[in-house]
Amino acid sequence: MSLTSIPKADILKACEAMLRKQLYVVFTKPVNGMEPVMAVLEEHLAFQIDLEQRGIMFGAGPFWNDAEDAWQGEGMVILRASSLAEALALAAADPMHKAGARSFTVRPWLLNEGSVTVRMTYSDGKRDII
């Protein structure tokens, strides 16, 4: 018999020394081509910046096509939310989704591994994120 799932409590126990930061990932894709997407892009970006400034957004950005030379309207947003219901409400409030230009799926995601390195030089104010 093969397992098809493992209880959340078992995963949390197995990685109790890790970060275990609960986040929510919004996968978004165009519904009817790029024209509707471009029509609300400015409003969408303002919405995203607002989420960022309020500390709700962990990260976001577009997916390139496989040739890495064009954008076909798909993207991903990682949210800090207290529940899946809150993440769904935030995603639904995005002007892209409200206008029907893109559809979305939200998945709960447990961030365990990885790292961020920030280098800042005081003399010129330059910043690098590695």
N, C-alpha and C positions, 0 to 999 in steps of 0.2 A: 504494500500500500504506500502511495506517495503523498506527501503533505501538499496541500494546495494553499494553506495559509498558516500563519503563526500568530497567536494572540499578542496584542499590543504589549501587555504586561511582561511577556517573555522577552520581547525585543528590548523594552526599557531596562529590564534587569540585566540582560546580556551586555548592554552598553552603558551601564550606570556611571562609569568613570569618564564617559565622553560628554560632549557639549549638550546633547539632547534638547536642542532648541526647536520648538514646534513652530513651523512656518506653513504658509499656504501658497501654492504655485498656481497661477492663472495662465492657462494656455489659451491663446486667442488666435482666430483665423478669419479671413474674409468670408463673407456670406455670398456676395454677388460681385466679384471683381474689385478692382482697385479704385474706381471712381468714387464710390461711396466712402471708402476709407480715407482718401485724400480730402474729401469734402469736410471731414470732421477731425482731421489730423491736428490742427492747431488747438482745438478745444481739448482733445485727448491729451496732448502734451502738457497743457496747462493743468489738467486734472492730475496727471502723473507727478508733476512738480509739486503740486499741493500735497499729495500723499507723501512724497519724499520729505518735504519741509515739516510735516506733522509727525514724522518718524514712523509712519505706517509702512512705507515701502522699503524693503530690504534691497531690491534691485529690479531692473527691468530693461528690456531692449528687444530689438527685432531679431528674427531668425533670417539669415541670408539663405538663398537657394543653395543647392549642392555645389554649384560652380563657384559660389562665393562672389558673384558679380552683380546680384540684383536682389531686391526685396519683393516678395510676393504677398506681403500683408500680414504674415504670421508674426507673433511675438509671445513673450513670456513676461510675467510680472510675479515677483515674490513678495508676499505681504506678511506683515506682523499683525496677526489678528488673534482674538481670544477664543475663536471657534470657527468651525466650517461655515456656520450660518452667517457670521460677521464677514468672513472672507467672500462669501457669495454675494452679500449685499454690497460690499465695496466694488466687486467686479461688475455687478449689474449697474452701478452708478456711473461707470466709465462712459463718457459720451459716445465712444465707438459702439458700445453694446446697446446703449439707450437708443441710438439712431438706427440700429439694425445693420450697421456696416460690417460688424464682426460678431461671431458667436464665441462662447468661451466655455471652458471646463476648468473647475477648481479641484486641485488634489492636495490633501494634507501631506506635508513633507517634514520629516524629522532630520534636521541638520546635525550630523554627528562628527564627521571628519572634514579636514581641510585646514587652510590657514589663510590669513591676510597679512601682508607686509606693507606698511605705509612708510615711505621715506620722505621727510620734509627737510629742506635746507632753509635755515632762518635768513641767511643773507640775501637770497633772491626770491624767497617764498615759493619755490618750485616744489611740487608734490609728485610722487610716483606711487602707484599702487601696483604691487607685484602679486 
